[in-house]
Amino acid sequence: MKTSTESLKGKVVMDENGMMLGLAKNVSANFRTGELVDLLVEPADDIDQTLFRQNDKGSILIPFSNVQSIKDVVVVETGEKTR
């Protein structure tokens, strides 16, 4: 899957069941290896943020390996991997 990190910003992020998680803010990367690590998501108001790992700025962190599709929206797999 090829996309730029700039094109991700502001896209709606949904889980595989169609629930809106929030808006994509950024991507964290391992600069040594170039591997994309986490998708940083500004959480939607009605999301239980305690179900997700968070950074110190309140973004929820979705492992980039959980990203299933990037088109008009970003679809991610949720579950134990996100915690």
C-alpha positions in Angstrom: 0.0 0.0 0.0 1.5 3.3 -1.1 0.4 6.6 0.3 2.1 9.7 1.7 1.8 10.6 5.4 0.5 14.1 4.3 -2.4 12.5 2.4 -3.4 10.6 5.6 -3.9 13.8 7.7 -7.5 14.6 8.3 -8.9 11.4 6.9 -11.6 9.7 8.9 -10.4 6.6 10.7 -12.9 3.7 11.1 -12.7 0.3 12.5 -13.5 -2.8 10.5 -17.1 -2.6 11.7 -17.7 0.9 10.4 -17.4 2.7 13.8 -15.7 6.1 13.5 -12.6 6.3 15.7 -11.5 9.8 14.8 -9.3 11.7 12.4 -5.8 10.8 11.3 -3.3 13.2 12.6 0.1 11.7 11.8 2.2 8.6 11.7 5.1 7.7 13.9 8.1 5.9 12.4 11.2 4.2 13.5 13.8 6.5 11.8 16.5 3.9 12.0 14.6 1.3 10.0 12.0 3.4 8.2 9.2 1.3 9.5 5.9 3.0 10.2 5.0 2.2 13.8 1.7 3.9 14.8 -1.1 5.8 13.2 -1.9 8.8 15.5 -5.7 9.5 15.6 -7.5 12.5 17.1 -10.3 10.5 18.9 -14.0 11.1 18.1 -15.9 12.5 21.0 -17.9 9.3 21.6 -14.9 6.9 21.6 -13.9 5.2 24.9 -10.3 6.3 24.8 -9.3 3.9 27.6 -9.7 1.0 25.1 -6.7 2.3 23.2 -3.0 3.2 23.8 -2.6 6.9 23.9 0.3 9.3 23.7 0.9 12.2 26.1 -1.1 14.6 23.8 -4.3 12.6 23.9 -4.0 10.9 20.5 -5.0 7.3 20.3 -2.3 5.0 18.8 -3.2 2.4 16.3 -0.3 0.0 15.2 0.3 0.8 11.6 0.3 -3.0 10.9 -3.5 -2.8 11.8 -4.2 -0.5 8.8 -6.3 -2.5 6.4 -7.2 0.1 3.8 -6.5 3.7 2.9 -8.9 5.2 0.4 -11.5 7.9 1.2 -11.3 6.7 4.8 -8.7 4.7 6.7 -9.9 1.3 7.9 -8.1 -0.3 10.8 -8.4 -3.5 12.6 -9.2 -3.1 16.3 -9.0 -5.5 19.1 -6.2 -6.7 21.4 -3.5 -5.4 19.0 -4.5 -1.8 19.6 -4.1 -1.9 23.4 
